[in-house]
Amino acid sequence: MQNNNPSNTPAENKMGVQPVGRLLAGMAVPMMISMLVQALYNVVDSIFVSRLSENALTAVSLAFPLQNLMIAVCAGTTVGMNALLSRSLGAKEQDKADQAANTGIFLALCSFVLFCVIGVFFSRTFFQLQTDVTEIVSSGTIYAQICLGCSIGIFCQFTFERLLQSTGRTHLSMCTQLLGALTNIILDPILIFGLFGAPRLGVAGAAVATVTGQCVAAVAALIMNLKCNPDIHIVPRKIRFHGPTVKNIYRIGFPSIVMQCIGSVMVFGVNRILISFTTTATAVFGAYFKLQSFIFMPVFGLNNGMVPIVAYNYGAKKPDRVKKTIKLAIFSAVAIMAVGLAAFELAPGALLSLFDASENMLAIGTPALRIIALSFVLAGFCIISMSVCQAIGNPIYSLVVSVCRQLVVLLPVAWLLSQTGNLTLVWLAFPIAELMSLTLSAIFLRKTLRMAERAMTQSAS
């Protein structure tokens, strides 16, 4: 399974020499496209499920914290692996780069085992903590058991795609993501509604389609790495625990894991607050999360394209390239979020209608989408800023911002506003929390850039 490379010391990677604007576009645009497709199949998933019943949509919405927890471990581990790998390549340390890649694969397999156990044994308890509606508990349990119990696909997909991204091969990563997404989209209606002779599986069909798409993408990404990625070497005997590398991966990635886990806690808490009003409010919140992925996913794609460029050039001691990359990424993220803001403000009813929204759901959801969208532009700046801190080596800043935003501000404010008995006021917690996040992000980004500039200048001299 080892790639053939005549030299252990690679030539200068394009991330250190190509013009920054073209480089960022070349790396980010393919990822943005693939992320949009990811968002599309997430939305299509819920659109089809909503045709079953509002309770079915609510069940899938309530499963989001569990899925987000799994994605948190995927994303956090691969953020740490990517940053370590890119910095090692930038510093011409091939052995460390290979160690990061193989150890990252080992950690993905360990994570799958953990979530398989959680999914099989604890899914029903998770849903029973949120609602006593039998249909929602039953459907949600089946959905979560399949998604977590068969999660080897998503863990391997994340890992192998990030290996391609970390070496600048984002077009290959895009191809594997597109393949997985299209597989999911095609299978969704077939398995949910029992088309073409397939069994009608309902909510379980959505879960089966999801894990099948993930497995297809994982296999494709592995093949791409073995055949088309000479910058790293995947060696079966090296896919094992390596203490120093694991420590370095999680030193960078653990704050990202915690941040997204905090997101799961936030969603769980908000769902509990909303369901005290009506289950329809929870369905609205679930629909919002699917819709906002069309806005946030391209920013995350941009973000994934930016991180290896920043990490590589930081390792290569090129401060001008680091600064220019960050500025371009922030400008682009804010522009994308502004488009999202306009869409949510101008057409909330049309967006909710995609989910077969009832009159009650439209009445609750229209003001909800307009209020929450006020936080979008601020979030664009915050996402890029905190990823810069992670790429350069100050991941604790991201953790602080995430904890303050979601646990210190958003959840308490949402609970306090819920005590008024006015559901519409609860949505104000989102822009309020984002204002706090903006303030902290600006402060931490400035400190990180000053530290990075000193480190690069001193090393160069």
C-alpha positions as CSV (number, residue, x, y, z in Angstrom):
1,M,0.0,0.0,0.0
2,Q,3.0,2.3,0.1
3,N,3.4,5.1,-2.5
4,N,6.6,5.1,-4.5
5,N,8.7,8.2,-4.1
6,P,12.3,8.2,-5.2
7,S,13.3,10.7,-2.5
8,N,12.4,11.1,1.1
9,T,12.7,14.9,0.7
10,P,9.9,16.3,-1.5
11,A,10.4,19.2,-3.8
12,E,8.9,22.6,-2.8
13,N,5.1,22.2,-2.5
14,K,2.9,24.6,-4.5
15,M,1.6,26.0,-1.2
16,G,5.0,27.7,-0.7
17,V,5.5,29.2,-4.1
18,Q,2.2,29.7,-6.0
19,P,0.6,33.2,-5.9
20,V,-1.6,33.3,-2.8
21,G,-4.8,34.4,-4.5
22,R,-4.6,31.7,-7.2
23,L,-3.5,29.1,-4.6
24,L,-6.4,29.8,-2.2
25,A,-8.9,29.8,-5.0
26,G,-7.4,26.6,-6.4
27,M,-7.5,24.8,-3.0
28,A,-10.7,26.3,-1.6
29,V,-13.1,26.3,-4.6
30,P,-13.1,22.6,-5.1
31,M,-13.7,22.1,-1.4
32,M,-16.4,24.7,-1.4
33,I,-18.2,22.9,-4.3
34,S,-17.9,19.6,-2.5
35,M,-19.2,21.1,0.7
36,L,-22.1,22.6,-1.1
37,V,-23.0,19.1,-2.4
38,Q,-22.6,17.8,1.1
39,A,-25.1,20.4,2.2
40,L,-27.4,19.5,-0.6
41,Y,-27.6,15.9,0.3
42,N,-28.1,16.8,4.0
43,V,-31.0,19.0,3.0
44,V,-32.4,16.4,0.5
45,D,-32.2,13.8,3.3
46,S,-34.5,16.0,5.5
47,I,-36.8,17.0,2.6
48,F,-37.5,13.3,1.9
49,V,-37.9,12.5,5.6
50,S,-40.3,15.5,6.1
51,R,-42.6,13.8,3.5
52,L,-43.1,11.0,5.9
53,S,-44.3,13.2,8.8
54,E,-43.4,16.2,10.9
55,N,-42.5,13.7,13.7
56,A,-40.1,11.9,11.4
57,L,-38.4,15.3,10.7
58,T,-38.3,16.0,14.4
59,A,-36.7,12.6,15.1
60,V,-33.9,13.3,12.6
61,S,-33.5,16.8,14.0
62,L,-33.1,15.5,17.5
63,A,-30.4,13.1,16.3
64,F,-28.3,16.0,15.2
65,P,-26.3,16.4,18.5
66,L,-25.2,12.7,18.3
67,Q,-24.2,13.1,14.7
68,N,-22.4,16.4,15.5
69,L,-20.5,14.7,18.3
70,M,-19.2,12.1,15.8
71,I,-18.3,14.8,13.3
72,A,-16.6,16.8,16.1
73,V,-14.2,13.9,16.7
74,C,-13.7,13.4,12.9
75,A,-13.0,17.1,12.2
76,G,-10.9,17.8,15.4
77,T,-8.7,14.8,14.8
78,T,-8.1,15.6,11.2
79,V,-7.5,19.3,11.9
80,G,-4.7,18.3,14.2
81,M,-3.4,15.7,11.7
82,N,-3.5,18.2,8.9
83,A,-1.8,21.0,10.8
84,L,1.0,18.7,11.9
85,L,1.4,17.2,8.5
86,S,1.4,20.5,6.6
87,R,3.9,22.1,9.0
88,S,6.1,19.0,8.7
89,L,6.0,19.2,4.9
90,G,6.7,22.9,5.0
91,A,9.8,22.2,7.2
92,K,10.9,19.4,4.9
93,E,10.4,16.7,7.7
94,Q,9.0,13.8,5.6
95,D,9.2,11.2,8.4
96,K,7.0,13.3,10.7
97,A,4.5,14.0,7.9
98,D,4.2,10.3,7.2
99,Q,3.9,9.5,10.9
100,A,1.1,12.1,11.2
101,A,-0.8,10.5,8.3
102,N,-0.6,6.9,9.6
103,T,-1.3,7.8,13.2
104,G,-4.3,9.8,12.0
105,I,-5.7,6.7,10.3
106,F,-5.2,4.6,13.5
107,L,-7.1,7.2,15.5
108,A,-10.0,7.2,12.9
109,L,-10.4,3.4,13.4
110,C,-10.4,3.8,17.2
111,S,-13.0,6.6,17.0
112,F,-15.3,4.3,14.9
113,V,-15.2,1.6,17.6
114,L,-16.1,4.1,20.3
115,F,-19.1,5.6,18.4
116,C,-20.3,2.2,17.3
117,V,-20.7,1.3,21.0
118,I,-22.5,4.6,21.8
119,G,-24.8,4.2,18.8
120,V,-25.9,0.6,19.5
121,F,-26.3,0.9,23.3
122,F,-27.2,4.5,24.1
123,S,-29.3,5.9,21.3
124,R,-32.7,5.1,22.8
125,T,-31.7,6.7,26.1
126,F,-30.6,9.8,24.3
127,F,-34.0,10.3,22.6
128,Q,-35.9,9.4,25.8
129,L,-34.1,12.3,27.5
130,Q,-35.6,14.7,25.0
131,T,-39.2,13.6,24.4
132,D,-41.8,11.0,25.4
133,V,-43.4,10.9,21.9
134,T,-43.2,7.2,21.0
135,E,-43.0,7.7,17.3
136,I,-40.1,10.2,17.6
137,V,-38.2,8.0,20.0
138,S,-38.5,4.9,17.9
139,S,-37.6,6.5,14.6
140,G,-34.8,8.5,16.0
141,T,-33.3,5.5,17.8
142,I,-33.2,3.5,14.6
143,Y,-31.7,6.4,12.6
144,A,-28.9,7.0,15.2
145,Q,-28.1,3.3,15.6
146,I,-27.4,3.0,11.9
147,C,-25.5,6.3,11.5
148,L,-23.2,5.6,14.5
149,G,-23.1,1.9,14.3
150,C,-21.9,2.0,10.7
151,S,-19.7,5.1,11.2
152,I,-16.5,3.6,9.9
153,G,-17.3,5.3,6.6
154,I,-17.4,8.8,7.8
155,F,-14.3,8.4,10.0
156,C,-12.2,7.0,7.1
157,Q,-13.8,9.5,4.6
158,F,-12.8,12.5,6.7
159,T,-9.2,11.1,7.3
160,F,-8.4,10.2,3.7
161,E,-9.9,13.3,2.3
162,R,-8.0,15.5,4.7
163,L,-4.8,13.8,3.7
164,L,-5.5,14.9,0.1
165,Q,-6.3,18.4,1.2
166,S,-3.2,18.8,3.4
167,T,-1.0,18.3,0.4
168,G,-2.9,20.6,-1.9
169,R,-4.9,18.0,-3.8
170,T,-8.3,19.5,-3.1
171,H,-9.6,18.6,-6.6
172,L,-9.2,14.9,-5.7
173,S,-10.9,15.4,-2.4
174,M,-13.7,17.2,-4.2
175,C,-14.2,14.2,-6.5
176,T,-14.5,11.7,-3.6
177,Q,-16.9,13.9,-1.7
178,L,-19.0,14.4,-4.8
179,L,-19.1,10.6,-5.3
180,G,-20.3,10.0,-1.7
181,A,-22.8,12.8,-1.9
182,L,-24.4,11.6,-5.1
183,T,-24.6,8.1,-3.9
184,N,-26.5,9.3,-0.8
185,I,-28.8,11.5,-2.9
186,I,-29.7,8.7,-5.3
187,L,-30.3,6.1,-2.6
188,D,-32.3,8.4,-0.3
189,P,-35.7,8.3,-2.1
190,I,-35.2,4.7,-3.2
191,L,-34.7,3.4,0.4
192,I,-37.0,5.9,2.2
193,F,-40.0,5.2,-0.1
194,G,-39.2,1.8,-1.4
195,L,-38.8,2.6,-5.1
196,F,-37.7,0.2,-7.9
197,G,-38.5,-2.8,-5.8
198,A,-36.4,-1.8,-2.7
199,P,-38.0,-2.2,0.7
200,R,-39.7,0.9,2.2
201,L,-37.4,1.7,5.1
202,G,-38.6,5.2,6.1
203,V,-36.3,7.0,8.4
204,A,-34.0,4.0,8.5
205,G,-33.6,4.3,4.7
206,A,-32.2,7.8,5.1
207,A,-29.6,6.5,7.6
208,V,-28.6,3.5,5.3
209,A,-28.2,5.9,2.3
210,T,-26.0,8.2,4.4
211,V,-23.6,5.5,5.6
212,T,-23.4,3.9,2.2
213,G,-22.4,7.2,0.6
214,Q,-19.8,7.7,3.3
215,C,-18.3,4.3,2.7
216,V,-18.1,4.8,-1.0
217,A,-16.4,8.2,-0.5
218,A,-13.9,6.6,2.0
219,V,-12.9,3.9,-0.4
220,A,-12.4,6.4,-3.3
221,A,-10.4,8.7,-1.1
222,L,-8.1,5.8,0.0
223,I,-7.5,4.9,-3.6
224,M,-6.7,8.5,-4.5
225,N,-4.1,8.7,-1.7
226,L,-2.4,5.5,-2.7
227,K,-2.3,6.3,-6.4
228,C,-2.1,10.1,-6.6
229,N,-0.6,11.5,-3.4
230,P,3.2,11.0,-3.4
231,D,3.8,13.6,-0.7
232,I,2.7,11.1,2.0
233,H,3.2,7.3,2.4
234,I,0.4,5.1,3.9
235,V,2.1,2.0,5.3
236,P,-0.1,-0.6,7.0
237,R,2.5,-1.6,9.7
238,K,2.8,2.1,10.7
239,I,-1.0,2.5,11.2
240,R,-0.7,2.2,15.0
241,F,-0.4,4.2,18.2
242,H,2.5,6.6,18.3
243,G,2.5,8.6,21.6
244,P,4.3,11.8,20.6
245,T,2.3,12.1,17.3
246,V,-1.0,11.4,19.0
247,K,-0.1,14.1,21.6
248,N,0.8,16.6,18.9
249,I,-2.4,15.8,16.9
250,Y,-4.7,16.3,19.9
251,R,-2.8,19.3,21.2
252,I,-4.0,21.1,18.1
253,G,-7.2,19.1,17.4
254,F,-8.6,18.5,20.9
255,P,-9.9,22.1,21.3
256,S,-11.7,21.7,17.9
257,I,-13.3,18.5,19.2
258,V,-14.4,20.2,22.4
259,M,-15.7,23.1,20.4
260,Q,-17.9,21.0,18.3
261,C,-18.9,18.8,21.2
262,I,-20.0,22.0,22.9
263,G,-22.1,22.6,19.8
264,S,-23.8,19.3,20.5
265,V,-24.5,20.3,24.0
266,M,-25.9,23.7,22.8
267,V,-28.2,22.0,20.2
268,F,-29.4,19.5,22.8
269,G,-30.1,22.3,25.3
270,V,-31.8,24.5,22.7
271,N,-34.0,21.5,21.6
272,R,-35.0,21.0,25.3
273,I,-36.0,24.7,25.5
274,L,-37.9,24.7,22.2
275,I,-39.7,21.4,22.8
276,S,-41.2,22.9,26.0
277,F,-43.1,25.2,23.6
278,T,-44.0,22.7,20.9
279,T,-42.3,19.9,18.9
280,T,-42.9,22.1,15.8
281,A,-40.3,24.6,17.1
282,T,-37.8,21.7,17.3
283,A,-38.6,20.8,13.7
284,V,-38.0,24.4,12.7
285,F,-34.6,24.4,14.4
286,G,-33.7,21.2,12.6
287,A,-34.8,22.7,9.3
288,Y,-32.7,25.8,10.1
289,F,-29.6,23.7,10.6
290,K,-30.0,22.0,7.3
291,L,-30.6,25.3,5.5
292,Q,-27.8,27.1,7.1
293,S,-25.4,24.4,5.9
294,F,-25.7,25.9,2.4
295,I,-24.1,29.0,3.8
296,F,-21.7,27.6,6.3
297,M,-20.5,24.7,4.3
298,P,-18.8,26.8,1.6
299,V,-17.1,28.9,4.4
300,F,-15.9,25.6,6.0
301,G,-14.6,24.6,2.5
302,L,-12.8,27.9,2.2
303,N,-11.5,27.4,5.8
304,N,-10.2,23.9,4.9
305,G,-8.4,25.3,1.9
306,M,-6.9,28.1,4.0
307,V,-5.6,26.1,7.0
308,P,-2.9,24.0,5.2
309,I,-1.7,27.1,3.3
310,V,-1.3,29.0,6.6
311,A,0.2,26.1,8.4
312,Y,2.6,25.3,5.5
313,N,3.9,28.9,5.1
314,Y,4.1,29.3,8.9
315,G,6.3,26.2,9.0
316,A,8.3,27.6,6.0
317,K,8.8,31.0,7.7
318,K,6.9,33.1,5.1
319,P,5.0,35.7,7.0
320,D,3.8,37.7,4.0
321,R,2.1,34.7,2.5
322,V,0.5,33.9,5.8
323,K,-1.0,37.4,6.2
324,K,-2.2,37.6,2.6
325,T,-3.9,34.2,2.9
326,I,-5.7,35.2,6.1
327,K,-7.0,38.5,4.6
328,L,-8.3,36.9,1.5
329,A,-10.0,34.2,3.5
330,I,-11.7,36.6,5.8
331,F,-13.0,38.8,3.0
332,S,-14.3,35.8,1.1
333,A,-16.0,34.3,4.2
334,V,-17.8,37.6,5.0
335,A,-19.0,37.9,1.4
336,I,-20.4,34.4,1.4
337,M,-22.2,35.0,4.7
338,A,-23.7,38.3,3.4
339,V,-25.3,36.4,0.6
340,G,-26.7,33.9,3.1
341,L,-28.1,36.8,5.2
342,A,-29.9,38.2,2.2
343,A,-31.5,34.8,1.3
344,F,-32.7,34.2,4.9
345,E,-34.1,37.7,5.2
346,L,-35.9,37.8,1.8
347,A,-37.3,34.3,1.4
348,P,-37.6,32.5,4.8
349,G,-41.1,31.1,3.8
350,A,-39.8,29.7,0.5
351,L,-36.9,28.0,2.3
352,L,-39.1,26.4,4.9
353,S,-41.6,25.2,2.2
354,L,-38.9,22.8,1.1
355,F,-39.6,20.8,4.2
356,D,-43.4,20.6,3.5
357,A,-43.9,23.1,6.3
358,S,-47.3,23.4,7.8
359,E,-48.9,26.8,8.6
360,N,-47.8,26.5,12.2
361,M,-44.2,25.7,11.1
362,L,-44.2,28.7,8.8
363,A,-45.5,31.0,11.5
364,I,-42.8,29.8,13.9
365,G,-40.0,29.5,11.4
366,T,-40.2,32.7,9.4
367,P,-39.2,35.0,12.2
368,A,-36.7,32.4,13.5
369,L,-34.7,32.3,10.3
370,R,-34.7,36.1,9.9
371,I,-33.5,36.6,13.5
372,I,-30.8,33.9,13.5
373,A,-29.5,35.0,10.1
374,L,-28.4,38.4,11.7
375,S,-25.4,36.5,13.1
376,F,-24.1,35.2,9.8
377,V,-21.7,37.9,8.7
378,L,-20.2,38.0,12.2
379,A,-19.8,34.2,12.1
380,G,-17.8,34.4,8.9
381,F,-15.1,36.4,10.5
382,C,-15.1,34.3,13.6
383,I,-14.8,31.0,11.8
384,I,-11.7,32.1,9.8
385,S,-10.1,33.8,12.8
386,M,-10.3,30.8,15.1
387,S,-9.0,28.4,12.4
388,V,-6.0,30.7,11.9
389,C,-5.3,30.3,15.7
390,Q,-5.5,26.6,15.3
391,A,-3.3,26.4,12.2
392,I,-0.6,28.5,13.8
393,G,-0.7,26.7,17.2
394,N,-3.0,28.6,19.6
395,P,-6.0,26.2,19.6
396,I,-6.9,27.2,23.2
397,Y,-8.2,30.5,21.8
398,S,-10.8,28.7,19.7
399,L,-11.9,26.7,22.7
400,V,-12.4,29.8,24.8
401,V,-14.5,31.5,22.2
402,S,-16.6,28.4,21.6
403,V,-17.3,27.9,25.3
404,C,-18.2,31.5,25.9
405,R,-20.4,31.7,22.8
406,Q,-22.4,28.6,23.2
407,L,-22.4,27.7,26.9
408,V,-21.8,31.1,28.7
409,V,-24.0,33.2,26.5
410,L,-26.2,31.4,24.0
411,L,-27.8,28.7,26.2
412,P,-28.3,30.9,29.3
413,V,-29.7,33.8,27.2
414,A,-32.0,31.4,25.3
415,W,-33.3,30.0,28.6
416,L,-33.9,33.4,30.1
417,L,-35.7,34.6,27.0
418,S,-37.9,31.4,27.1
419,Q,-39.1,32.4,30.5
420,T,-41.0,35.3,28.9
421,G,-43.2,32.7,27.3
422,N,-42.5,34.3,23.9
423,L,-40.9,31.7,21.5
424,T,-39.8,34.4,19.0
425,L,-37.6,36.0,21.6
426,V,-35.6,32.8,22.1
427,W,-34.0,33.1,18.6
428,L,-32.4,36.4,19.7
429,A,-29.9,34.4,21.7
430,F,-28.0,33.6,18.5
431,P,-27.0,37.1,17.3
432,I,-26.4,38.1,20.9
433,A,-23.9,35.2,21.3
434,E,-22.2,36.0,18.0
435,L,-21.5,39.6,19.0
436,M,-19.6,38.3,22.0
437,S,-17.8,35.8,19.8
438,L,-16.8,38.6,17.4
439,T,-15.2,40.6,20.1
440,L,-13.1,37.7,21.5
441,S,-12.2,36.5,18.0
442,A,-10.8,39.8,17.0
443,I,-8.7,40.1,20.2
444,F,-7.3,36.5,19.9
445,L,-6.5,36.8,16.2
446,R,-4.5,39.9,16.7
447,K,-2.5,38.3,19.5
448,T,-1.9,35.1,17.5
449,L,-0.7,37.1,14.4
450,R,1.8,39.1,16.6
451,M,3.1,35.9,18.1
452,A,3.4,34.2,14.7
453,E,5.3,37.2,13.2
454,R,7.8,37.2,16.1
455,A,8.4,33.5,15.8
456,M,8.9,33.6,12.0
457,T,11.2,36.6,12.2
458,Q,13.3,35.1,14.9
459,S,13.6,31.8,13.1
460,A,14.6,33.5,9.9
461,S,17.3,35.5,11.5
